[in-house]
Amino acid sequence: MSSATHTPAGGPAPLTACDVFSSDRALVEGVDRYADAGRAAEVRAEPAGPGRAAGSAGGRPEPDGELGRTAALLVWAQVDPGHGLSLSAAHAVAAALRADPGLAAAVPLPSVPPAHGLGDGTGDGARPAAGVVTPRGPDGIRAEPGPDGTEEAEGREAEGRGHVLAGRGRLRPAAAADVLLVRARTADGPAWFLAPRTLPDGTRNGPSTRRPADGSGAWPGPAAEVEFDGTARARRIGGEDRGPAAAVTETLRLDRVTCSAAVLRQAVTRAVHHAAHHGAPGEEGPTRNVLADLAVESEAATALALRLAAARDGGTDRDRALLRAVVPAAAYWVAGRCAPVAAEALDLLGDDGCAGGPGTPPLPREAPPDPAGESGGALALEALRVVREDPEALTAVLSEIGRARGADHRLDGAIRDLLGELADLEGIEARARRPVERMVLVLQGALLVRHAPPEVADAFCASRLGGERGTAFGTLPAALDLAAIVERARPAVG
């Protein structure tokens, strides 16, 4: 038998010719549910050929619409996760240019990225590559009025003109970029800036590299330590209008949710497929329980990512209020589920799962790097701040959850518990993660109760909301229809 086709006993089963999109029933059903009539985004995966990764994000969605792009990114990030950072940065640049049209004329770029932010893969430089620089160290990055130092220059700060950058930061991804999104301090607080790498006169612009990128780790496209020397020019996104800057932050956070959901789905796909071919005799019951538990976690993340994409497409006041509260909460929670889910999947796959198998990429063992440089604690505090200070955002969250009220007694009980958590303000910052976690779980439960098959919704409500589960994965109640949950998550191969 050829060594190129032989899979050692006990190693991962080859996962080739897999239709990544069509195999994900939660994704397909979500796209169909939220897409406008007659405008369903078409996202397919091409069969893997020689030298290709298993599955491919062939067939891009229509360029307009966050839903189509989210579906495409959910597929693409399973096949080639290393491009996730670049795609997120480019999409955030596109969001900045759409929200602040004056930037397009002020910042020289090869071209304006399309709305969906996905390149066409031709490598011809038709679309600008982008990177994100976030502060490092106690001083971070400072933005000051332009080098002429006049009062006129300082007065132009609100319009995003005449800034120079100084200080140290972290660049992601650490690769050649045409434009940089930079998070820097100003006199009135942190702001986003857009810095071209080449000025109109051909002069190079941007930071110097203090420490090259570390190529190790689970995710390609790592970070590099960089420093601005006080001469790099940049334009403030939105000026005093914080809306465009908020659009950039929201875009990066949404992509973190989507790429994290892709990690969860890839882990489930690999584990379910492997167990079907290499299940250990006598371990079928415990293995099925673990697989069902992981599948429920993945489907809940996918449902939430698609709901947020649909809200961004909707654009109503209620949609925007919902996004303000839920996006930072989801970025905190869904990204935090990647490591434990991947660990369980790798336990089922064995040692070879870390390196991938024939035609399959390695399974990431951690959450996608956060290009915005926000910690989980900071995201949880931001979500808590919004629901406490923004009545419209809290109302939007409760309205979304309320659509499922009465459908499951465990969900109803969790809603009451959530309201009690939010009403108890004593020391709430110190326990910020708890109410934010509950908010996300209740929202995921509401979405699954309304849209997922009964066996999936029942398992989620029992385990995540009703307390009928242990601490580890694989401790779901035996009375649940675990076999149906696993079968729903099984990838279609061949």
C-alpha positions as CSV (number, residue, x, y, z in Angstrom):
1,M,0.0,0.0,0.0
2,S,1.3,3.4,-0.9
3,S,2.6,5.5,2.0
4,A,0.7,8.5,0.5
5,T,-2.6,6.8,1.0
6,H,-2.0,4.6,4.0
7,T,-3.5,5.7,7.3
8,P,-1.9,4.0,10.3
9,A,-4.3,2.1,12.6
10,G,-5.6,4.4,15.2
11,G,-4.8,7.5,13.3
12,P,-7.4,10.0,12.1
13,A,-9.6,8.8,9.2
14,P,-8.9,10.8,6.0
15,L,-11.5,13.5,5.7
16,T,-11.4,14.2,1.9
17,A,-13.9,15.3,-0.7
18,C,-15.9,16.9,2.1
19,D,-18.5,19.5,1.3
20,V,-17.9,21.8,4.2
21,F,-20.9,24.0,3.7
22,S,-23.6,21.4,2.9
23,S,-22.4,19.1,5.7
24,D,-23.1,21.7,8.3
25,R,-26.9,21.6,8.6
26,A,-27.0,24.3,11.2
27,L,-25.2,26.6,8.8
28,V,-27.3,25.7,5.8
29,E,-30.5,26.1,7.7
30,G,-29.4,29.4,9.3
31,V,-28.5,30.9,5.9
32,D,-31.8,29.9,4.5
33,R,-33.6,31.3,7.5
34,Y,-32.0,34.7,7.5
35,A,-31.4,35.3,3.8
36,D,-33.8,37.6,2.0
37,A,-36.2,35.9,-0.4
38,G,-34.5,35.2,-3.7
39,R,-31.1,36.3,-2.3
40,A,-29.8,33.3,-0.4
41,A,-26.0,33.4,-0.4
42,E,-24.5,30.5,-2.3
43,V,-21.5,29.0,-0.4
44,R,-20.2,25.6,-1.5
45,A,-17.1,23.6,-0.8
46,E,-15.2,22.1,-3.7
47,P,-14.1,18.4,-3.3
48,A,-10.5,18.1,-2.2
49,G,-8.1,17.2,-4.9
50,P,-4.4,16.2,-4.8
51,G,-2.5,18.6,-2.7
52,R,-5.6,20.5,-1.4
53,A,-7.0,20.7,2.0
54,A,-10.1,18.8,2.8
55,G,-12.9,21.0,1.6
56,S,-12.7,24.5,0.1
57,A,-14.6,27.7,0.3
58,G,-15.4,27.7,-3.4
59,G,-18.3,29.9,-4.6
60,R,-18.2,33.2,-2.7
61,P,-21.4,34.8,-1.4
62,E,-22.9,37.8,-3.0
63,P,-20.8,40.9,-2.2
64,D,-23.6,42.6,-0.4
65,G,-24.6,41.2,2.9
66,E,-23.0,40.3,6.2
67,L,-24.9,37.0,6.3
68,G,-23.3,35.7,3.1
69,R,-19.8,36.8,4.2
70,T,-20.2,35.2,7.6
71,A,-21.3,31.9,6.0
72,A,-18.3,32.0,3.7
73,L,-15.9,32.8,6.5
74,L,-17.3,30.0,8.6
75,V,-16.4,27.6,5.8
76,W,-13.1,29.2,4.8
77,A,-11.7,29.4,8.4
78,Q,-12.2,25.6,8.7
79,V,-10.1,25.0,5.6
80,D,-7.4,27.7,5.8
81,P,-7.6,29.4,9.3
82,G,-4.3,31.2,8.7
83,H,-6.1,33.7,6.4
84,G,-8.7,34.7,9.1
85,L,-6.7,37.6,10.4
86,S,-6.0,39.1,7.0
87,L,-9.6,38.8,6.0
88,S,-10.8,40.4,9.3
89,A,-8.4,43.3,8.9
90,A,-9.4,43.9,5.3
91,H,-13.1,43.7,6.2
92,A,-12.5,46.2,9.0
93,V,-10.8,48.6,6.6
94,A,-13.8,48.2,4.3
95,A,-16.1,49.0,7.2
96,A,-14.1,52.1,8.1
97,L,-14.2,53.4,4.5
98,R,-18.0,52.8,4.2
99,A,-18.6,54.5,7.6
100,D,-16.2,57.4,6.9
101,P,-16.2,58.0,3.1
102,G,-13.7,60.9,3.5
103,L,-11.0,58.4,4.4
104,A,-11.0,57.0,0.8
105,A,-9.8,60.2,-0.6
106,A,-7.4,61.0,2.3
107,V,-5.6,57.6,2.5
108,P,-3.9,56.3,-0.7
109,L,-4.9,52.7,-1.3
110,P,-4.5,50.3,-4.2
111,S,-8.3,50.0,-4.3
112,V,-11.2,50.0,-1.9
113,P,-12.0,46.5,-0.5
114,P,-15.4,45.1,-1.4
115,A,-18.2,45.1,1.2
116,H,-17.8,41.4,2.0
117,G,-14.0,41.8,2.6
118,L,-13.0,38.4,1.1
119,G,-10.3,38.5,-1.5
120,D,-10.6,36.6,-4.7
121,G,-7.5,34.6,-4.1
122,T,-5.8,35.7,-7.3
123,G,-2.9,37.4,-5.5
124,D,-2.7,40.1,-8.2
125,G,-2.8,42.9,-5.6
126,A,-6.1,44.2,-6.8
127,R,-7.3,44.6,-3.2
128,P,-5.2,46.0,-0.4
129,A,-3.8,43.8,2.3
130,A,-4.4,45.1,5.8
131,G,-3.0,44.6,9.2
132,V,-4.1,45.6,12.7
133,V,-1.8,47.2,15.2
134,T,-2.8,47.3,18.9
135,P,-0.9,48.9,21.8
136,R,1.8,47.2,23.8
137,G,3.3,48.2,27.1
138,P,2.2,50.8,29.6
139,D,2.5,53.7,27.2
140,G,1.1,52.0,24.2
141,I,0.7,54.1,21.0
142,R,0.1,57.8,21.0
143,A,-1.5,59.9,18.2
144,E,-0.7,63.5,18.0
145,P,-1.6,66.4,15.6
146,G,0.4,66.7,12.5
147,P,4.1,67.8,12.3
148,D,3.3,71.5,11.5
149,G,2.1,71.8,15.2
150,T,-0.2,74.7,14.5
151,E,-3.5,75.4,16.1
152,E,-5.1,74.7,12.7
153,A,-3.6,71.2,12.7
154,E,-5.0,70.5,16.2
155,G,-8.4,71.8,15.2
156,R,-8.4,69.4,12.3
157,E,-8.0,66.4,14.6
158,A,-11.8,65.9,14.7
159,E,-11.7,65.5,10.9
160,G,-9.0,62.8,11.0
161,R,-6.2,64.9,9.4
162,G,-2.6,65.6,10.3
163,H,-1.8,62.8,12.8
164,V,1.5,61.1,13.6
165,L,2.0,58.0,15.6
166,A,4.5,57.1,18.3
167,G,4.9,54.1,20.5
168,R,5.0,50.3,20.5
169,G,2.4,47.9,19.3
170,R,1.6,44.4,18.1
171,L,1.0,43.9,14.4
172,R,-1.4,41.1,13.2
173,P,-1.0,39.5,10.8
174,A,2.8,40.1,10.6
175,A,3.0,40.2,6.8
176,A,3.3,42.8,4.1
177,A,0.3,45.1,4.2
178,D,-0.9,48.1,2.2
179,V,-2.7,49.7,5.1
180,L,-2.7,49.4,8.8
181,L,-5.5,49.8,11.3
182,V,-4.0,51.3,14.4
183,R,-5.5,51.6,17.9
184,A,-3.9,54.7,19.6
185,R,-4.5,57.1,22.5
186,T,-5.6,60.6,21.9
187,A,-6.5,63.5,24.2
188,D,-10.1,62.4,24.3
189,G,-9.5,58.6,24.6
190,P,-8.6,55.7,22.4
191,A,-9.4,55.8,18.7
192,W,-8.8,53.9,15.5
193,F,-6.4,55.3,12.8
194,L,-5.8,54.3,9.2
195,A,-2.1,54.4,8.2
196,P,-1.1,53.7,4.6
197,R,2.3,51.9,4.2
198,T,3.2,54.1,1.3
199,L,2.5,57.9,1.0
200,P,1.5,59.6,-2.2
201,D,5.1,60.6,-2.9
202,G,6.3,57.0,-2.6
203,T,7.8,57.4,0.9
204,R,7.4,54.3,3.1
205,N,5.2,54.9,6.1
206,G,4.6,52.9,9.2
207,P,6.4,51.2,12.1
208,S,9.7,49.5,12.3
209,T,9.9,45.9,13.4
210,R,11.4,45.4,16.9
211,R,10.9,41.7,17.0
212,P,10.0,39.5,14.0
213,A,7.0,37.3,14.0
214,D,7.1,34.1,15.9
215,G,6.0,31.4,13.4
216,S,5.2,28.8,16.1
217,G,1.8,28.2,17.5
218,A,-1.5,26.8,16.2
219,W,-2.4,29.8,14.0
220,P,-0.4,31.0,11.0
221,G,-0.1,34.7,10.5
222,P,1.4,35.5,13.9
223,A,2.1,38.8,15.5
224,A,5.2,41.0,15.4
225,E,6.3,43.6,17.8
226,V,6.6,47.0,16.1
227,E,7.4,50.6,17.0
228,F,6.2,54.0,15.6
229,D,8.9,56.6,15.8
230,G,6.7,59.7,15.7
231,T,6.9,60.3,12.0
232,A,4.4,57.8,10.7
233,R,1.3,59.6,9.3
234,A,-2.3,58.3,9.9
235,R,-5.9,59.5,9.6
236,R,-8.3,59.2,12.5
237,I,-11.4,57.2,11.6
238,G,-14.5,59.2,12.1
239,G,-12.9,62.1,14.0
240,E,-15.2,63.1,16.9
241,D,-18.0,60.9,15.4
242,R,-17.4,57.6,17.2
243,G,-19.7,55.7,14.9
244,P,-17.1,54.8,12.2
245,A,-14.6,53.7,14.9
246,A,-17.3,51.6,16.6
247,A,-18.0,49.9,13.2
248,V,-14.4,48.9,13.0
249,T,-14.4,47.4,16.5
250,E,-17.7,45.6,15.9
251,T,-16.4,44.2,12.6
252,L,-13.3,42.7,14.3
253,R,-15.3,41.3,17.2
254,L,-17.9,39.7,14.8
255,D,-15.1,38.0,12.9
256,R,-13.7,36.7,16.1
257,V,-17.1,35.1,16.8
258,T,-17.3,33.6,13.3
259,C,-13.8,32.3,13.2
260,S,-14.2,30.8,16.7
261,A,-17.5,29.1,15.6
262,A,-15.5,27.7,12.6
263,V,-12.9,26.2,15.1
264,L,-15.8,24.5,17.0
265,R,-17.3,23.1,13.8
266,Q,-14.0,21.8,12.5
267,A,-13.3,20.1,15.8
268,V,-16.8,18.4,15.8
269,T,-16.4,17.4,12.1
270,R,-13.1,15.8,12.7
271,A,-14.1,14.0,15.9
272,V,-17.4,12.7,14.6
273,H,-15.8,11.5,11.3
274,H,-12.9,9.8,13.2
275,A,-15.2,8.1,15.7
276,A,-17.3,6.6,12.9
277,H,-14.1,4.9,11.4
278,H,-12.0,4.3,14.5
279,G,-14.3,4.0,17.4
280,A,-12.9,1.9,20.2
281,P,-15.0,-1.2,21.1
282,G,-16.8,-0.8,24.3
283,E,-16.5,3.0,24.3
284,E,-19.4,3.8,22.0
285,G,-21.7,5.1,24.7
286,P,-19.2,7.6,26.4
287,T,-17.8,8.6,23.0
288,R,-21.3,9.4,21.7
289,N,-22.0,11.5,24.7
290,V,-18.9,13.6,24.2
291,L,-19.6,14.0,20.5
292,A,-23.2,15.1,21.1
293,D,-22.0,17.6,23.7
294,L,-19.5,19.1,21.4
295,A,-22.0,19.2,18.5
296,V,-24.5,21.1,20.7
297,E,-21.7,23.6,21.6
298,S,-20.8,24.1,17.9
299,E,-24.4,24.5,16.8
300,A,-25.1,27.1,19.4
301,A,-22.1,29.1,18.3
302,T,-23.1,28.9,14.7
303,A,-26.7,30.0,15.4
304,L,-25.4,33.0,17.3
305,A,-22.9,34.0,14.7
306,L,-25.6,33.9,12.0
307,R,-28.1,35.8,14.1
308,L,-25.6,38.6,14.6
309,A,-24.8,38.7,10.9
310,A,-28.5,39.0,10.1
311,A,-28.8,41.8,12.7
312,R,-26.0,43.7,11.0
313,D,-27.8,43.3,7.6
314,G,-31.1,44.4,9.1
315,G,-29.7,47.7,10.2
316,T,-32.8,48.8,12.3
317,D,-32.4,50.6,15.6
318,R,-33.3,47.4,17.4
319,D,-30.7,45.5,15.4
320,R,-28.0,48.0,16.2
321,A,-28.9,48.0,19.9
322,L,-28.8,44.2,20.0
323,L,-25.3,44.2,18.4
324,R,-24.0,46.7,20.9
325,A,-24.7,44.4,23.8
326,V,-24.3,40.9,22.3
327,V,-21.2,41.3,20.0
328,P,-18.7,41.8,22.8
329,A,-20.4,39.2,24.9
330,A,-20.3,36.6,22.1
331,A,-16.7,37.5,21.3
332,Y,-15.8,36.7,24.9
333,W,-17.8,33.5,25.3
334,V,-17.6,31.8,21.9
335,A,-13.8,32.3,21.6
336,G,-13.4,31.0,25.1
337,R,-15.0,27.7,24.1
338,C,-12.4,26.9,21.4
339,A,-9.7,25.5,23.7
340,P,-11.8,23.1,25.7
341,V,-13.7,21.9,22.6
342,A,-10.5,21.4,20.7
343,A,-9.0,19.5,23.6
344,E,-11.8,17.0,23.7
345,A,-11.7,16.5,20.0
346,L,-7.9,15.9,20.1
347,D,-8.5,13.4,22.9
348,L,-10.8,11.5,20.5
349,L,-8.5,11.9,17.5
350,G,-5.3,10.8,19.3
351,D,-1.8,12.3,18.9
352,D,-2.1,12.5,15.1
353,G,-4.9,15.0,15.4
354,C,-2.4,17.7,16.3
355,A,-0.7,17.3,12.9
356,G,-3.7,16.8,10.8
357,G,-4.1,13.8,8.5
358,P,-4.1,13.1,4.7
359,G,-5.7,16.1,3.1
360,T,-6.7,17.8,6.4
361,P,-5.2,20.9,8.1
362,P,-4.2,20.7,11.8
363,L,-6.9,21.4,14.2
364,P,-6.3,24.7,16.0
365,R,-5.9,24.2,19.7
366,E,-6.8,27.7,20.7
367,A,-9.1,30.6,19.9
368,P,-8.3,32.7,16.8
369,P,-6.0,35.5,17.8
370,D,-7.9,38.7,18.5
371,P,-6.7,41.4,16.1
372,A,-8.3,44.1,18.3
373,G,-6.1,43.1,21.2
374,E,-9.0,42.7,23.6
375,S,-8.9,40.2,26.5
376,G,-11.8,38.2,27.6
377,G,-12.2,40.2,30.7
378,A,-12.3,43.4,28.8
379,L,-14.9,42.1,26.5
380,A,-17.1,40.9,29.4
381,L,-16.8,44.3,31.1
382,E,-17.7,46.1,27.9
383,A,-20.8,43.9,27.4
384,L,-21.8,44.5,31.0
385,R,-21.3,48.2,30.7
386,V,-23.6,48.4,27.6
387,V,-26.5,46.5,29.2
388,R,-26.2,48.7,32.3
389,E,-25.9,52.0,30.6
390,D,-27.8,51.5,27.4
391,P,-31.5,50.8,28.0
392,E,-32.2,50.3,24.3
393,A,-29.5,47.6,24.2
394,L,-30.9,45.8,27.2
395,T,-34.4,46.0,25.8
396,A,-33.2,44.6,22.5
397,V,-31.6,41.6,24.2
398,L,-34.6,40.9,26.4
399,S,-36.9,41.2,23.3
400,E,-34.8,38.7,21.4
401,I,-34.8,36.3,24.2
402,G,-38.5,36.9,24.9
403,R,-39.4,35.4,21.5
404,A,-38.8,32.0,23.0
405,R,-40.4,32.5,26.4
406,G,-42.7,29.7,27.3
407,A,-41.2,27.2,24.9
408,D,-39.0,25.5,27.5
409,H,-39.2,25.7,31.3
410,R,-35.5,25.5,31.7
411,L,-35.0,28.5,29.4
412,D,-37.7,30.4,31.3
413,G,-35.9,29.7,34.6
414,A,-32.6,30.9,33.1
415,I,-34.2,34.1,31.9
416,R,-35.4,34.8,35.5
417,D,-31.9,34.0,36.8
418,L,-30.4,36.4,34.2
419,L,-32.7,39.2,35.2
420,G,-31.7,38.6,38.9
421,E,-28.0,38.7,38.0
422,L,-28.3,42.0,36.2
423,A,-30.4,43.5,38.9
424,D,-27.9,42.7,41.6
425,L,-25.3,45.5,41.2
426,E,-23.3,44.7,44.3
427,G,-19.8,43.9,43.1
428,I,-21.0,43.2,39.6
429,E,-17.7,44.3,37.9
430,A,-15.8,41.7,39.9
431,R,-18.2,39.0,38.7
432,A,-18.8,40.4,35.2
433,R,-18.1,37.2,33.4
434,R,-21.0,35.4,35.1
435,P,-23.9,37.6,34.0
436,V,-22.3,37.9,30.5
437,E,-21.9,34.2,30.2
438,R,-25.5,33.7,31.3
439,M,-26.7,36.3,28.8
440,V,-25.0,34.5,25.9
441,L,-26.2,31.1,27.0
442,V,-29.8,32.3,27.4
443,L,-29.7,33.9,24.0
444,Q,-28.2,30.8,22.4
445,G,-30.9,28.7,24.1
446,A,-33.6,31.0,22.8
447,L,-32.3,30.7,19.2
448,L,-32.0,26.9,19.4
449,V,-35.5,26.5,21.0
450,R,-36.9,28.5,18.1
451,H,-34.9,27.1,15.2
452,A,-33.0,23.9,16.0
453,P,-34.3,20.3,16.0
454,P,-36.0,19.4,19.3
455,E,-33.2,17.0,20.3
456,V,-30.5,19.7,20.0
457,A,-32.6,22.4,21.8
458,D,-33.5,19.8,24.5
459,A,-29.8,18.9,25.1
460,F,-28.7,22.6,25.2
461,C,-31.4,23.6,27.7
462,A,-30.9,20.6,29.9
463,S,-27.1,20.9,30.1
464,R,-26.4,24.6,29.7
465,L,-29.5,26.1,31.3
466,G,-31.0,23.4,33.5
467,G,-27.9,22.2,35.3
468,E,-28.3,18.6,34.1
469,R,-24.7,18.1,33.3
470,G,-21.3,17.7,34.9
471,T,-18.3,20.0,34.4
472,A,-16.6,18.0,31.6
473,F,-17.9,17.4,28.1
474,G,-19.6,14.1,27.7
475,T,-21.8,14.3,30.8
476,L,-25.2,14.9,29.1
477,P,-28.2,13.1,30.5
478,A,-28.5,9.6,29.0
479,A,-32.2,10.1,28.3
480,L,-31.4,12.7,25.5
481,D,-31.4,11.6,21.9
482,L,-27.6,11.6,21.6
483,A,-27.5,9.5,18.4
484,A,-29.7,12.0,16.5
485,I,-27.5,14.9,17.6
486,V,-24.3,13.1,16.5
487,E,-25.8,12.1,13.2
488,R,-26.9,15.7,12.5
489,A,-23.3,16.8,13.0
490,R,-21.8,14.1,10.7
491,P,-19.9,15.5,7.7
492,A,-20.9,14.4,4.2
493,V,-17.9,12.8,2.5
494,G,-17.5,11.7,-1.0
